[in-house]
């Protein structure tokens, strides 16, 4: 798949993914991939957070919350074969937790498209937000062999957006 402007190849579908952030984790759940996860990392105690009101609350409760801050040790401790995070959503040069560091340890990464750097310093954003969401769903669908589910989700979201635009137009 193409991720942040680079062609990335995965050796089969990952089976022990660690995610960082509620929205990233929910993307995996929406695609039906909870069984491919080792756990998730989210700041806070989950009470009164987006997790408690998430449509995927049961998935959050079933999987282990690994930590409140992602780092190399958390990922290694979970036996992760892939980390799904983003720049500013876990990955950071200042903490030393980067895709390159994980790659050196044989751990694959997938970067949230909305956090891809656009080539101007460390600025993020290479496409409009909804296009970034659809790109991530398609890429994850390809990586995990659930492309049909990804396309169903995208079509549903596109219908919702079209409906909202219609309401705005009156």
Secondary structure by P-SEA (a helix, b strand, c coil): cccccbbbbbcccccbbbbccaaaaaaaaaaccccccccccccccccccccccccaaaaaaacccccccccaaaaaaacccbbbbcccccccccccccaaaaaaacbbbbccccccccccccccccccaaaaaaaaaaaaaaaacaaaaaaaaaaaaaaaaaaaaaaaac
